[in-house]
Amino acid sequence: MKTKADILEGKIRKLFNKGCVKYDLLEDGDKILIAVSGGKDSLELVRLLSQRAKIYKPHIQVEAAHIIMDNIPYETDRSYIQQFCEEQGTPLHILHSSFQDSTDERKTRCFLCSWNRRKTLFEFAVQNGFNKIALGHHMDDILTTYLMNVTFEGSSQTMTPKLQMQHYPITIIRPLCMVHEHLLSNIAQELGFAKQKTPCPYEETTQRAAMNNILHKLEEINKEARYSIWNALKL
């Protein structure tokens, strides 16, 4: 008899496979670097891609990277992340980065941290022969980003399932692009994923949390709202 975790995993894997096929995210010969924050989304992405790497076609190779910002007072359980990746048979690289505060008031610490994380990740990927970087953004992240950009920037842009970088020979992929956040939260609870020890004190969540609530309100009005918005994006 299937457990609750088995049923959840089946739903997640179906959406994961659907996204990978629809947006042509995995190709034979790919060497993929998974960005691992230690949160539920990136941990589940490690599980899924590690399992996918055991399938013969398309043949892919996966490794993971966790970035530590040396000048930000937050803490992740590195030993847990290391153990988690080892259990999946996926090598983990611990990278270090930092940044200096900008005199430009428009550049927040969150922006600077994110920019330097990405730069460190891209440079490591290029230097070590990776052609793709996998990020753990799910459908709710993509829809919420769209709502934020429409509301605050007057732009209809959002994160895309697949993006070729202009200044690096790297393609960004988001294999969880069609997976709902509540499924990831539930599987993390069922499988006992460890949470980050101390969250970042500078994390800007107010606007994103508000937009996430709006997404849920829209779903209360129309249970198919997320799919209507997704189709409107024409990703």
DRENDO-1510 file (C-alpha; in Angstrom, 1 decimal, always signed):
<recs>
REC; n; res; u; v; w
REC; 1; MET; +0.0; +0.0; +0.0 .
REC; 2; LYS; +1.3; +3.4; -1.0 .
REC; 3; THR; +2.2; +5.8; +1.8 .
REC; 4; LYS; +1.3; +9.5; +1.8 .
REC; 5; ALA; +5.0; +10.3; +0.9 .
REC; 6; ASP; +4.7; +7.9; -2.1 .
REC; 7; ILE; +1.6; +9.6; -3.4 .
REC; 8; LEU; +3.1; +13.1; -3.0 .
REC; 9; GLU; +6.3; +12.0; -4.6 .
REC; 10; GLY; +4.3; +10.6; -7.5 .
REC; 11; LYS; +2.5; +13.9; -8.1 .
REC; 12; ILE; +5.7; +15.9; -7.8 .
REC; 13; ARG; +7.6; +13.7; -10.2 .
REC; 14; LYS; +4.7; +13.8; -12.7 .
REC; 15; LEU; +4.8; +17.7; -12.7 .
REC; 16; PHE; +8.7; +17.6; -12.7 .
REC; 17; ASN; +8.8; +15.4; -15.8 .
REC; 18; LYS; +6.1; +17.5; -17.5 .
REC; 19; GLY; +8.1; +20.7; -17.0 .
REC; 20; CYS; +11.3; +19.1; -18.2 .
REC; 21; VAL; +9.7; +17.7; -21.3 .
REC; 22; LYS; +7.6; +20.8; -22.2 .
REC; 23; TYR; +10.5; +23.2; -21.9 .
REC; 24; ASP; +13.2; +20.9; -23.1 .
REC; 25; LEU; +15.2; +21.3; -19.9 .
REC; 26; LEU; +17.2; +18.1; -19.9 .
REC; 27; GLU; +19.4; +17.0; -22.9 .
REC; 28; ASP; +21.8; +14.2; -23.5 .
REC; 29; GLY; +25.3; +15.0; -22.2 .
REC; 30; ASP; +24.1; +17.8; -19.8 .
REC; 31; LYS; +26.4; +18.5; -16.8 .
REC; 32; ILE; +24.1; +20.2; -14.4 .
REC; 33; LEU; +25.0; +22.2; -11.2 .
REC; 34; ILE; +22.2; +22.3; -8.7 .
REC; 35; ALA; +22.1; +25.4; -6.5 .
REC; 36; VAL; +21.3; +24.2; -3.0 .
REC; 37; SER; +20.2; +26.7; -0.4 .
REC; 38; GLY; +19.2; +24.1; +2.1 .
REC; 39; GLY; +15.5; +24.9; +1.8 .
REC; 40; LYS; +12.7; +22.4; +0.9 .
REC; 41; ASP; +12.7; +23.4; -2.8 .
REC; 42; SER; +16.4; +22.9; -3.5 .
REC; 43; LEU; +16.5; +19.7; -1.5 .
REC; 44; GLU; +13.7; +18.1; -3.4 .
REC; 45; LEU; +15.3; +19.3; -6.6 .
REC; 46; VAL; +18.5; +17.4; -5.6 .
REC; 47; ARG; +16.4; +14.3; -5.0 .
REC; 48; LEU; +14.6; +14.5; -8.4 .
REC; 49; LEU; +17.6; +15.3; -10.5 .
REC; 50; SER; +19.7; +12.7; -8.7 .
REC; 51; GLN; +17.1; +10.1; -9.5 .
REC; 52; ARG; +16.8; +11.3; -13.1 .
REC; 53; ALA; +20.6; +11.0; -13.6 .
REC; 54; LYS; +20.3; +7.3; -13.1 .
REC; 55; ILE; +18.1; +7.0; -16.2 .
REC; 56; TYR; +20.0; +6.2; -19.3 .
REC; 57; LYS; +18.3; +8.6; -21.7 .
REC; 58; PRO; +18.9; +11.5; -21.8 .
REC; 59; HIS; +22.1; +10.9; -19.9 .
REC; 60; ILE; +22.8; +13.7; -17.5 .
REC; 61; GLN; +25.4; +14.3; -14.8 .
REC; 62; VAL; +24.5; +16.3; -11.7 .
REC; 63; GLU; +26.4; +17.9; -8.9 .
REC; 64; ALA; +25.4; +20.5; -6.3 .
REC; 65; ALA; +26.7; +23.7; -4.9 .
REC; 66; HIS; +26.0; +25.5; -1.6 .
REC; 67; ILE; +27.1; +29.1; -1.3 .
REC; 68; ILE; +28.0; +30.7; +2.0 .
REC; 69; MET; +27.9; +34.5; +2.3 .
REC; 70; ASP; +30.8; +35.2; +4.7 .
REC; 71; ASN; +29.5; +38.7; +5.7 .
REC; 72; ILE; +25.8; +37.7; +6.3 .
REC; 73; PRO; +24.9; +36.5; +9.9 .
REC; 74; TYR; +22.7; +33.5; +9.0 .
REC; 75; GLU; +23.4; +29.8; +9.5 .
REC; 76; THR; +22.6; +26.7; +7.5 .
REC; 77; ASP; +23.2; +23.2; +8.6 .
REC; 78; ARG; +26.0; +22.4; +6.2 .
REC; 79; SER; +26.5; +18.9; +7.7 .
REC; 80; TYR; +22.9; +18.1; +6.9 .
REC; 81; ILE; +23.1; +19.4; +3.4 .
REC; 82; GLN; +26.3; +17.4; +2.9 .
REC; 83; GLN; +24.7; +14.2; +4.2 .
REC; 84; PHE; +21.6; +14.8; +2.2 .
REC; 85; CYS; +23.6; +15.1; -1.1 .
REC; 86; GLU; +25.7; +12.1; -0.2 .
REC; 87; GLU; +22.6; +10.0; +0.3 .
REC; 88; GLN; +21.5; +11.0; -3.2 .
REC; 89; GLY; +24.9; +10.1; -4.6 .
REC; 90; THR; +25.4; +13.8; -5.7 .
REC; 91; PRO; +28.8; +15.5; -5.0 .
REC; 92; LEU; +28.4; +18.8; -3.1 .
REC; 93; HIS; +30.7; +21.8; -3.4 .
REC; 94; ILE; +30.8; +24.4; -0.7 .
REC; 95; LEU; +31.5; +27.9; -2.1 .
REC; 96; HIS; +32.2; +31.2; -0.3 .
REC; 97; SER; +31.3; +34.7; -1.4 .
REC; 98; SER; +30.8; +38.1; +0.1 .
REC; 99; PHE; +30.0; +41.7; -0.9 .
REC; 100; GLN; +30.5; +45.3; +0.2 .
REC; 101; ASP; +27.5; +47.6; +0.8 .
REC; 102; SER; +26.8; +49.9; -2.1 .
REC; 103; THR; +26.5; +53.7; -1.9 .
REC; 104; ASP; +23.6; +53.4; -4.3 .
REC; 105; GLU; +20.5; +53.3; -2.0 .
REC; 106; ARG; +18.6; +51.4; -4.7 .
REC; 107; LYS; +20.9; +48.4; -4.2 .
REC; 108; THR; +19.7; +46.7; -1.1 .
REC; 109; ARG; +21.7; +44.1; +0.8 .
REC; 110; CYS; +19.4; +41.4; -0.6 .
REC; 111; PHE; +20.1; +42.6; -4.1 .
REC; 112; LEU; +23.9; +42.6; -3.5 .
REC; 113; CYS; +23.8; +39.2; -1.8 .
REC; 114; SER; +21.8; +37.7; -4.6 .
REC; 115; TRP; +23.9; +39.2; -7.4 .
REC; 116; ASN; +27.2; +38.0; -5.8 .
REC; 117; ARG; +25.7; +34.5; -5.2 .
REC; 118; ARG; +24.8; +34.2; -8.8 .
REC; 119; LYS; +28.2; +35.5; -9.9 .
REC; 120; THR; +30.0; +33.0; -7.7 .
REC; 121; LEU; +27.8; +30.2; -9.0 .
REC; 122; PHE; +28.2; +31.1; -12.6 .
REC; 123; GLU; +31.9; +31.4; -12.4 .
REC; 124; PHE; +32.3; +28.1; -10.6 .
REC; 125; ALA; +30.0; +26.4; -13.2 .
REC; 126; VAL; +32.0; +27.7; -16.2 .
REC; 127; GLN; +35.4; +26.9; -14.6 .
REC; 128; ASN; +34.3; +23.3; -13.9 .
REC; 129; GLY; +32.6; +22.4; -17.2 .
REC; 130; PHE; +28.9; +22.7; -16.3 .
REC; 131; ASN; +26.6; +23.7; -19.1 .
REC; 132; LYS; +23.5; +24.2; -17.0 .
REC; 133; ILE; +22.5; +25.5; -13.6 .
REC; 134; ALA; +19.3; +24.2; -12.0 .
REC; 135; LEU; +17.4; +26.4; -9.6 .
REC; 136; GLY; +14.7; +25.4; -7.2 .
REC; 137; HIS; +12.0; +27.9; -8.2 .
REC; 138; HIS; +8.5; +26.4; -8.4 .
REC; 139; MET; +5.3; +27.5; -10.1 .
REC; 140; ASP; +4.2; +29.7; -7.2 .
REC; 141; ASP; +7.6; +31.6; -7.3 .
REC; 142; ILE; +7.2; +32.2; -11.0 .
REC; 143; LEU; +3.5; +33.4; -10.7 .
REC; 144; THR; +4.3; +35.6; -7.7 .
REC; 145; THR; +7.3; +37.2; -9.4 .
REC; 146; TYR; +4.9; +38.0; -12.3 .
REC; 147; LEU; +2.4; +39.6; -10.0 .
REC; 148; MET; +5.1; +41.6; -8.3 .
REC; 149; ASN; +6.5; +42.9; -11.6 .
REC; 150; VAL; +3.0; +43.8; -12.9 .
REC; 151; THR; +2.1; +45.6; -9.7 .
REC; 152; PHE; +5.3; +47.4; -8.9 .
REC; 153; GLU; +7.2; +47.7; -12.2 .
REC; 154; GLY; +4.5; +47.8; -14.8 .
REC; 155; SER; +6.3; +44.8; -16.4 .
REC; 156; SER; +4.9; +41.4; -17.5 .
REC; 157; GLN; +8.3; +39.7; -17.1 .
REC; 158; THR; +8.9; +36.8; -14.8 .
REC; 159; MET; +11.4; +34.0; -14.2 .
REC; 160; THR; +11.4; +31.5; -17.2 .
REC; 161; PRO; +11.7; +27.7; -17.1 .
REC; 162; LYS; +14.8; +28.0; -19.3 .
REC; 163; LEU; +17.1; +30.9; -19.9 .
REC; 164; GLN; +20.4; +31.1; -21.9 .
REC; 165; MET; +22.7; +33.6; -20.1 .
REC; 166; GLN; +24.1; +36.3; -22.3 .
REC; 167; HIS; +27.5; +36.7; -20.6 .
REC; 168; TYR; +28.2; +33.1; -19.6 .
REC; 169; PRO; +28.0; +29.9; -21.6 .
REC; 170; ILE; +25.4; +28.6; -19.2 .
REC; 171; THR; +21.7; +27.8; -19.4 .
REC; 172; ILE; +19.5; +28.4; -16.3 .
REC; 173; ILE; +16.8; +25.7; -15.9 .
REC; 174; ARG; +14.0; +25.5; -13.3 .
REC; 175; PRO; +12.8; +21.9; -13.4 .
REC; 176; LEU; +10.2; +22.6; -10.6 .
REC; 177; CYS; +8.5; +25.2; -12.8 .
REC; 178; MET; +5.2; +23.3; -12.9 .
REC; 179; VAL; +5.3; +22.0; -9.3 .
REC; 180; HIS; +3.0; +23.6; -6.7 .
REC; 181; GLU; +4.6; +24.9; -3.6 .
REC; 182; HIS; +2.1; +23.1; -1.3 .
REC; 183; LEU; +3.3; +19.8; -2.7 .
REC; 184; LEU; +6.9; +20.6; -1.9 .
REC; 185; SER; +6.0; +21.7; +1.6 .
REC; 186; ASN; +4.1; +18.5; +2.2 .
REC; 187; ILE; +6.8; +16.2; +0.9 .
REC; 188; ALA; +9.4; +18.1; +3.0 .
REC; 189; GLN; +7.2; +17.5; +6.1 .
REC; 190; GLU; +6.7; +13.8; +5.3 .
REC; 191; LEU; +10.3; +13.1; +4.6 .
REC; 192; GLY; +11.6; +15.3; +7.5 .
REC; 193; PHE; +13.7; +17.8; +5.7 .
REC; 194; ALA; +15.7; +19.8; +8.2 .
REC; 195; LYS; +15.0; +23.6; +8.1 .
REC; 196; GLN; +17.7; +26.3; +7.9 .
REC; 197; LYS; +19.1; +27.0; +11.4 .
REC; 198; THR; +18.9; +30.8; +11.4 .
REC; 199; PRO; +17.1; +32.7; +8.6 .
REC; 200; CYS; +18.8; +35.6; +7.0 .
REC; 201; PRO; +18.0; +38.8; +9.0 .
REC; 202; TYR; +18.0; +40.9; +5.8 .
REC; 203; GLU; +15.6; +38.8; +3.8 .
REC; 204; GLU; +13.0; +40.9; +2.1 .
REC; 205; THR; +9.8; +38.9; +2.2 .
REC; 206; THR; +7.0; +41.4; +2.8 .
REC; 207; GLN; +6.1; +42.2; -0.9 .
REC; 208; ARG; +6.5; +38.6; -2.0 .
REC; 209; ALA; +4.5; +37.3; +0.9 .
REC; 210; ALA; +1.7; +39.8; +0.1 .
REC; 211; MET; +1.7; +38.8; -3.6 .
REC; 212; ASN; +1.6; +35.1; -2.6 .
REC; 213; ASN; -1.5; +35.8; -0.5 .
REC; 214; ILE; -3.0; +37.6; -3.6 .
REC; 215; LEU; -2.3; +34.5; -5.7 .
REC; 216; HIS; -4.2; +32.4; -3.1 .
REC; 217; LYS; -7.1; +34.9; -3.0 .
REC; 218; LEU; -7.4; +34.6; -6.8 .
REC; 219; GLU; -7.5; +30.9; -6.5 .
REC; 220; GLU; -10.4; +31.3; -4.0 .
REC; 221; ILE; -12.3; +33.2; -6.7 .
REC; 222; ASN; -11.3; +30.8; -9.4 .
REC; 223; LYS; -9.7; +27.5; -8.5 .
REC; 224; GLU; -8.1; +27.5; -12.0 .
REC; 225; ALA; -6.6; +31.0; -11.6 .
REC; 226; ARG; -3.0; +29.9; -11.5 .
REC; 227; TYR; -3.3; +28.0; -14.8 .
REC; 228; SER; -5.0; +31.0; -16.4 .
REC; 229; ILE; -2.2; +33.2; -15.4 .
REC; 230; TRP; +0.4; +30.6; -16.4 .
REC; 231; ASN; -1.2; +30.3; -19.9 .
REC; 232; ALA; -1.3; +34.1; -20.2 .
REC; 233; LEU; +2.5; +34.2; -19.6 .
REC; 234; LYS; +3.1; +32.2; -22.8 .
REC; 235; LEU; +6.3; +30.8; -21.4 .
</recs>
